[in-house]
Amino acid sequence: MTPGPPIWVVGAGGLLGGAIVRLAGTHGRDVLVSSIPWHDAAAAATALAQDLDAVVVRAAGGPWDLLWCAGSGVTSTGERLLDAEVRTIRQFIDEAIERHGAGLGRGAVFMASTAGGIYAGSVDPPFDELSPPQPLSAYGEAKLAAEKEFARLAAEVGCRVLVGRMSNLYGPGQNLAKSQGLISQLCRSQLLGEPIGVYVSLDTVRDYLFVDDAAALILDGLAMLRDRASAGSTVVKILASQRSSSVAAVLGEFRRIFKRGQLLRLAASAQSGQQARDLRFRSVVWTDLDRRTMTPLPAGIAATAADIGRRIRAGELAAVART
């Protein structure tokens, strides 16, 4: 079995990108990882275009894959920073079209989007790909704008694009400096014996997707994209465990695993109005992709806690601000 086309991962230093690089490596894929000066939009767009040149050269006229897993924004990120991210994507796509045009038609592109941000204001859960998007934050709006930019790339050069609207990712390698990642933050709280702030109701429901499961869904989804999608098309799919848990249920799992309760600070937040109470998801697109065994929540929590424990012992989390 051939290992597949060369694969370029943008955002390989993040939770999702890192998991994809690891999994692609076990499959023998030729992986190109970008190092991008994100602080300078013009320089970032140029560096991205140069890495695109490199992966096209590696493909030697054959197929290639791009997985866009970059993005520093969260629900509370300000509009100015989010607009800058979208501008960088737009500039990169403009430059890619100018450099290669229809020569990019052999590519398959994945873009990591957010199900939670896009459906935050939608009604009648569980939400699927036919549910009308209704963002409540600049973060959700920015992800929708980025989706449109990648759809434009597909339409103009004939490549195929898979937009993955991701549920709540968690797992080893999460950046704890971001104000996100309930499971990782709870693990850190338990291991350090420090309180954690919870700013939503305990009956808030989320879909938690273990990052290694997400990576496998994405790589298999790109293979399906080549087989099933027509040239120039964009496929939107929700990527989720499709099993949901309330915050109270997650706390119960932690109590069972760690044999002690959680030190909590329950409080209101200015961002609470941007958080939906019920974010259950059900995919109706390519449902055969979802027919696989997913990591159970207790096993995922244990793997995340083991990783965070290692990082604490190594002193890697010493500079991280307390939640």
C-alpha positions as CSV (number, residue, x, y, z in Angstrom):
1,M,0.0,0.0,0.0
2,T,1.4,3.4,-1.0
3,P,1.7,5.9,1.8
4,G,-0.3,8.6,0.0
5,P,0.5,12.1,-1.4
6,P,2.8,14.6,0.3
7,I,1.0,16.4,3.1
8,W,1.6,19.9,4.3
9,V,0.4,20.8,7.8
10,V,-0.1,24.4,8.8
11,G,-0.4,24.8,12.5
12,A,1.6,21.7,13.4
13,G,2.6,23.1,16.7
14,G,-1.0,23.1,18.0
15,L,-3.2,20.4,19.5
16,L,-4.8,19.2,16.2
17,G,-1.9,19.8,13.9
18,G,0.5,18.0,16.2
19,A,-1.8,14.9,16.3
20,I,-2.1,14.9,12.5
21,V,1.7,15.1,12.1
22,R,2.1,12.1,14.4
23,L,-0.5,10.0,12.7
24,A,0.7,10.9,9.2
25,G,4.2,9.9,10.2
26,T,3.0,6.4,11.3
27,H,1.4,6.0,7.9
28,G,4.7,6.8,6.2
29,R,3.5,10.1,4.7
30,D,5.9,12.8,3.4
31,V,5.1,15.6,5.8
32,L,6.0,19.2,5.4
33,V,5.6,21.4,8.5
34,S,5.4,25.2,8.3
35,S,7.2,27.7,10.5
36,I,5.2,30.9,9.9
37,P,5.8,34.5,11.2
38,W,2.2,35.0,12.1
39,H,2.9,38.4,13.7
40,D,3.5,39.9,10.2
41,A,0.6,39.3,7.9
42,A,2.4,40.0,4.7
43,A,5.4,37.9,5.7
44,A,3.2,35.1,6.8
45,A,1.3,35.0,3.5
46,T,4.7,34.9,1.6
47,A,6.0,32.1,3.8
48,L,2.9,30.1,3.3
49,A,3.0,30.6,-0.5
50,Q,6.6,29.4,-0.5
51,D,5.7,26.3,1.5
52,L,2.9,25.7,-1.0
53,D,5.5,25.8,-3.8
54,A,7.5,23.2,-1.9
55,V,4.7,20.8,-1.5
56,V,3.7,21.1,-5.1
57,V,7.3,20.4,-6.1
58,R,7.3,17.3,-3.9
59,A,4.1,16.1,-5.5
60,A,5.8,16.3,-8.9
61,G,2.6,16.8,-10.8
62,G,0.6,14.4,-8.7
63,P,-1.8,14.9,-5.8
64,W,-0.9,16.7,-2.5
65,D,-2.7,17.5,0.7
66,L,-2.9,20.7,2.7
67,L,-4.3,20.6,6.3
68,W,-5.0,24.1,7.7
69,C,-5.0,23.6,11.5
70,A,-3.7,27.1,12.4
71,G,-5.6,29.7,14.4
72,S,-4.9,31.3,17.8
73,G,-8.4,32.6,18.4
74,V,-10.9,31.4,21.0
75,T,-14.5,32.6,21.7
76,S,-13.2,35.5,23.8
77,T,-10.6,36.7,21.3
78,G,-11.1,40.3,20.1
79,E,-12.3,41.2,16.6
80,R,-9.1,42.9,15.6
81,L,-6.9,39.8,16.1
82,L,-9.5,37.6,14.4
83,D,-9.8,39.9,11.4
84,A,-6.0,39.8,11.1
85,E,-6.1,36.0,10.9
86,V,-8.7,36.1,8.1
87,R,-6.7,38.7,6.2
88,T,-3.7,36.4,6.4
89,I,-5.7,33.5,4.9
90,R,-7.1,35.8,2.2
91,Q,-3.6,37.0,1.3
92,F,-2.2,33.5,1.2
93,I,-5.1,32.3,-1.1
94,D,-4.7,35.3,-3.4
95,E,-0.9,34.6,-3.7
96,A,-1.5,30.8,-4.2
97,I,-4.0,31.5,-7.0
98,E,-1.6,34.0,-8.6
99,R,1.4,31.6,-8.4
100,H,-0.2,28.4,-9.5
101,G,-3.8,28.9,-10.8
102,A,-5.3,25.7,-12.1
103,G,-2.0,23.9,-11.3
104,L,-3.4,23.5,-7.8
105,G,-6.2,21.4,-9.1
106,R,-4.6,18.1,-7.9
107,G,-4.7,19.3,-4.3
108,A,-7.0,18.2,-1.5
109,V,-7.4,20.8,1.3
110,F,-8.7,20.4,4.9
111,M,-9.6,23.5,6.9
112,A,-10.3,23.2,10.7
113,S,-13.3,25.3,11.6
114,T,-15.5,25.4,14.8
115,A,-18.9,23.8,15.2
116,G,-19.3,25.5,18.6
117,G,-18.6,29.0,17.4
118,I,-20.7,28.7,14.2
119,Y,-23.8,27.1,15.8
120,A,-23.6,29.0,19.1
121,G,-26.9,30.9,18.4
122,S,-28.6,28.2,16.4
123,V,-31.8,26.6,17.7
124,D,-33.1,23.0,18.0
125,P,-30.1,20.8,18.8
126,P,-28.6,18.5,17.9
127,F,-27.1,20.6,15.1
128,D,-26.0,19.1,11.7
129,E,-24.6,20.4,8.5
130,L,-28.1,21.6,7.4
131,S,-28.6,23.7,10.5
132,P,-28.3,27.4,9.7
133,P,-25.1,28.9,11.2
134,Q,-25.7,31.5,13.8
135,P,-22.5,32.7,15.4
136,L,-22.7,34.7,18.7
137,S,-19.1,35.9,18.7
138,A,-16.5,37.5,16.4
139,Y,-14.7,34.1,16.7
140,G,-17.6,32.3,15.0
141,E,-17.9,35.0,12.4
142,A,-14.2,34.8,11.6
143,K,-14.3,31.1,11.1
144,L,-17.3,31.4,8.7
145,A,-15.2,34.1,6.8
146,A,-12.2,31.7,6.6
147,E,-14.5,28.9,5.3
148,K,-15.6,31.2,2.5
149,E,-12.0,31.9,1.6
150,F,-11.1,28.2,1.2
151,A,-14.3,27.6,-0.8
152,R,-13.1,30.4,-3.1
153,L,-9.8,28.6,-3.5
154,A,-11.6,25.4,-4.6
155,A,-13.8,27.3,-7.0
156,E,-11.0,29.2,-8.7
157,V,-8.3,26.5,-9.0
158,G,-10.4,23.3,-9.1
159,C,-8.9,21.7,-5.9
160,R,-11.2,20.0,-3.4
161,V,-11.8,21.4,0.0
162,L,-13.1,19.7,3.2
163,V,-14.2,22.1,5.9
164,G,-14.3,20.3,9.3
165,R,-16.5,22.0,11.8
166,M,-14.9,20.6,14.9
167,S,-16.6,20.0,18.3
168,N,-14.6,20.6,21.5
169,L,-11.1,19.1,21.0
170,Y,-9.1,17.9,23.9
171,G,-6.1,15.6,24.5
172,P,-2.4,15.6,25.0
173,G,-0.6,18.7,23.8
174,Q,-3.2,21.3,24.4
175,N,-2.0,24.9,25.0
176,L,-3.1,25.7,28.5
177,A,-2.3,29.3,28.1
178,K,-5.5,29.7,26.1
179,S,-8.8,30.3,27.9
180,Q,-10.2,27.1,26.5
181,G,-10.0,23.3,27.0
182,L,-12.2,22.5,30.0
183,I,-10.8,18.9,30.3
184,S,-7.2,19.9,30.1
185,Q,-7.7,22.7,32.6
186,L,-9.5,20.4,35.0
187,C,-6.6,17.9,34.7
188,R,-4.1,20.7,35.5
189,S,-6.3,21.8,38.4
190,Q,-6.4,18.3,39.9
191,L,-2.7,17.7,39.5
192,L,-1.7,21.0,41.0
193,G,-4.4,21.1,43.7
194,E,-5.5,24.5,42.5
195,P,-9.0,25.9,42.0
196,I,-10.4,26.4,38.5
197,G,-12.9,29.0,37.4
198,V,-16.1,27.7,35.7
199,Y,-18.1,30.4,34.1
200,V,-21.0,28.5,32.6
201,S,-23.9,26.6,34.1
202,L,-23.1,23.0,35.2
203,D,-25.9,21.8,32.9
204,T,-24.0,23.2,29.8
205,V,-23.7,20.4,27.3
206,R,-20.7,19.9,25.0
207,D,-19.4,17.3,22.6
208,Y,-15.8,16.3,23.5
209,L,-13.7,14.9,20.7
210,F,-10.3,13.3,21.6
211,V,-7.6,14.8,19.3
212,D,-6.3,11.5,18.0
213,D,-9.8,10.5,16.9
214,A,-10.1,13.9,15.2
215,A,-6.8,13.3,13.3
216,A,-7.9,9.9,12.1
217,L,-11.3,11.4,10.9
218,I,-9.5,14.1,9.0
219,L,-6.9,11.9,7.2
220,D,-9.6,9.4,6.3
221,G,-11.9,12.3,5.3
222,L,-9.3,13.7,2.9
223,A,-9.1,10.3,1.2
224,M,-12.9,10.3,0.8
225,L,-12.7,13.8,-0.6
226,R,-10.6,12.7,-3.5
227,D,-12.9,9.7,-4.2
228,R,-16.2,11.4,-3.8
229,A,-16.0,15.2,-4.4
230,S,-15.9,16.8,-7.8
231,A,-13.2,19.1,-8.8
232,G,-13.7,22.6,-7.4
233,S,-16.1,21.6,-4.7
234,T,-16.2,22.3,-1.0
235,V,-17.7,19.7,1.5
236,V,-18.7,20.8,5.0
237,K,-18.8,18.2,7.6
238,I,-19.2,18.2,11.4
239,L,-16.4,16.3,13.1
240,A,-17.5,15.3,16.5
241,S,-17.8,12.3,18.9
242,Q,-21.6,12.7,18.5
243,R,-21.8,11.9,22.3
244,S,-22.4,14.8,24.6
245,S,-21.8,15.4,28.3
246,S,-22.8,18.2,30.7
247,V,-20.1,20.0,32.7
248,A,-21.6,18.3,35.8
249,A,-21.1,14.9,34.2
250,V,-17.5,15.7,33.3
251,L,-16.9,16.8,36.9
252,G,-18.3,13.4,37.9
253,E,-15.9,11.6,35.7
254,F,-13.0,13.5,37.3
255,R,-14.2,12.7,40.8
256,R,-14.3,9.0,39.8
257,I,-10.9,9.0,38.2
258,F,-9.0,11.1,40.7
259,K,-11.0,9.9,43.8
260,R,-11.6,13.5,45.0
261,G,-13.7,16.5,44.2
262,Q,-12.7,19.4,42.1
263,L,-11.8,22.8,43.5
264,L,-14.2,25.1,41.7
265,R,-14.8,28.9,41.5
266,L,-18.3,29.3,40.0
267,A,-18.7,32.8,38.6
268,A,-20.3,34.8,35.8
269,S,-18.3,36.0,32.8
270,A,-18.7,38.7,30.2
271,Q,-18.3,36.0,27.6
272,S,-21.2,33.9,29.0
273,G,-23.6,35.4,26.5
274,Q,-21.5,34.0,23.7
275,Q,-21.7,30.4,25.0
276,A,-24.7,28.2,24.1
277,R,-26.2,26.0,26.7
278,D,-26.6,22.9,24.5
279,L,-24.2,22.1,21.7
280,R,-25.0,18.6,20.7
281,F,-23.9,17.6,17.2
282,R,-25.0,15.0,14.7
283,S,-23.4,14.7,11.2
284,V,-25.6,13.9,8.2
285,V,-22.7,14.1,5.7
286,W,-20.6,11.1,4.8
287,T,-21.9,9.3,7.8
288,D,-19.9,6.2,7.0
289,L,-16.8,8.2,8.0
290,D,-18.1,8.3,11.5
291,R,-18.5,4.5,11.9
292,R,-15.5,3.9,14.1
293,T,-14.7,3.3,17.7
294,M,-14.1,6.6,19.5
295,T,-12.0,7.1,22.6
296,P,-14.2,6.9,25.6
297,L,-14.2,10.1,27.7
298,P,-12.6,8.4,30.8
299,A,-9.7,7.1,28.7
300,G,-9.3,10.4,27.0
301,I,-9.2,12.2,30.4
302,A,-6.6,9.7,31.6
303,A,-4.4,10.3,28.6
304,T,-4.7,14.0,28.9
305,A,-3.9,13.9,32.6
306,A,-0.8,11.7,32.0
307,D,0.5,14.3,29.4
308,I,-0.1,17.3,31.7
309,G,1.5,15.4,34.6
310,R,4.6,14.9,32.5
311,R,4.7,18.5,31.5
312,I,4.4,19.7,35.1
313,R,7.2,17.4,36.2
314,A,9.4,18.8,33.3
315,G,8.6,22.3,34.4
316,E,7.0,23.2,31.0
317,L,3.9,24.6,32.6
318,A,5.6,26.8,35.2
319,A,5.0,30.0,33.2
320,V,1.3,29.3,32.4
321,A,-1.1,31.7,34.1
322,R,-3.5,30.2,36.6
323,T,-7.0,29.7,35.3
